């Protein structure tokens, strides 16, 4: 009730990304919160001024210059899923720049990303004005913000209108101010056209999932019987760390049923051993001063991390904020993901990736259907085996795993955006694409 009052009065200036993970307040509520946060972060003198979109690109004049800006060019979920897309960009069509907001973390993933871009620049120590000047000097046509309001954001440069500005991947929602982004990239599932009213950006849709996959990761040998890890039947719940206390009743109920079923049968020892392994892992992490991380933050390396996820029979998606890149990791490791189609952008990502993986039968429409689907797969081993075989075959056929097609589709969107900006610049109205009126 308190949250509903805050949304309606729009007095909240909390980061909307933090609230996404705890409450499902609908797309209307998300836009209201984003607008309030944007108003608090961006001065009125900037918000209310006219800002023209520069249009340096002309059709057939040169390749399109696309820049990605992020604080996550490192061992971060965004850094992992974006790498292959950058590598697969067609250099005959686009010249690709990377602007990093954080210094080099020394990781192998950082080195891979630096080499993937045509030009990679660390702008973390530059002022807002100097960063904007650098973007203009590089004659960037499309500037893709991979942060939004997530951790590490530095959105001030976007208010200076350095290029056609795009929000993608890191932040699943509207930024709340059309000045900050002209477009948001989604797909038919996460950003259906009927949701346009809840975005201050224009929706640009990928034909399949908006979520990329790194298909070039190798999976290590799965742990043997003498190594730590779950044994017997294993259900892997892809919790975002902050969601452990607020997971939906459906998931909590399922965990209880599965645990009770296991304890009643011959799997009691395996469940107990897995619990002890989890506790031991958390204890070791605590002694190292790392708190109590989950699989992702404690992983020794991507190959071993994927191998350990691959020990699970089934992965359960989370609500109201889906697992996003972690769900994709499960699919890459060969573990089917059961999800429920939500009514918000972050709550539909599971449905997006499962449709693109060619497994729509693993998408439930409500809590009851979700619970029934998970329990049926848990108890019907033949059905589960068939689903796993279908997922394995999808690696060679499904759009989710076709990163060449993904890169071409993404480049098509960028060219369409640049063409629209060029057309506007040639006309009498050089303003950015107009977003729908403010949410009532």
Buried (B, 14 or more C-beta within 10 A) or exposed (E): EEBEEBBEEBEBBEBBBEBBBBBBBBBBBBBBBBBBBBBEBBEEEEBEEEBEBBBBBEEEEEBBBBBBBBBBBBBBBBBBBBBBBBBBBEEEBBBBBBBBBBEEEEBEBBEBBBEBBBEBBBBBEBEBEEBBBBBBEBEBBBBBBBBBBBEBBBBBBBBBBBBBBBBBBBBBBBBBBBBBBBBBBBBBBBBBEEBBEBBBBBBBBBBBBBBBBBBEBEBBEBBEEEEBBBBBBBBBBBBBEEBEEBBBEBBEEBBEBBBEBBEEEEBEEBBEBBEEBBEEBBEEBEEEEEEBBBBBEBBEEBEBBBBBBBBBBBBBBBBBBBBBBBBBBBBBBBBBBBBBBBEBBBBBBBBBBBBBBBBEEBBBEEBEBBBEBBBEBBEEEEEBEEBBEBBEEBBEEBBBBBBEBBBBBBBBBBBEBBBBBBEBBEEEEBEBBEBBEEBE
